[in-house]
Every structure is written in C-alpha cells, then in structure tokens.
Amino acid sequence: MSNSSSEQARETGLTADAFAAMGTPNLAYIALVVTEEMRGYGIHSAEGQLLAVLGSRDVAFAAARQNNLDPVSVH
C-alpha cells in the first residue's frame, strides 16, 4: 500500500515540489560513469545534475563530504 508522492503531498498540504525536496538538498548520489573517453565515479545532486566525475569511489565520497553533501551509493 504505497501512496504516490503527489497523493502524499496533497495529504500533508505541501506542493509536490516541496514534498520532493524534503530532506534532499544535501543528498548526493555516487554512481559509476562510463563514456568513450573516461570511466569514473560521478557525484550527482538530488535533482540528478552531474556535479563532478572523479577517479575512484572513495575520492568521490570524500569530495562530496568535503562539500557538505551526504553521499549515497547508486548501484
């Protein structure tokens, strides 16, 4: 029994955008990025914007933390 985010937003009186943004401004997703030119670990904002690509997962996590972001791994 799962409500959609828009249903949950309606129930709380928040707009869908405000509901989606709750608790996420400092969240960073770390994911493998592979292109023809490179392979590295991308730091993505909660909105999905690619912020940086670094050579290792550990360095990506450290860089996110140094910039006051809370990194989580995406598999």
Secondary structure, DSSP 8 states (H G I E B T S, - for coil): ----HHHHHHHHT--HHHHHHTT-TTEEEEEEEE-SS-EEEEEEETT--EEEEESSHHHHHHHHHHTT-EEEE--
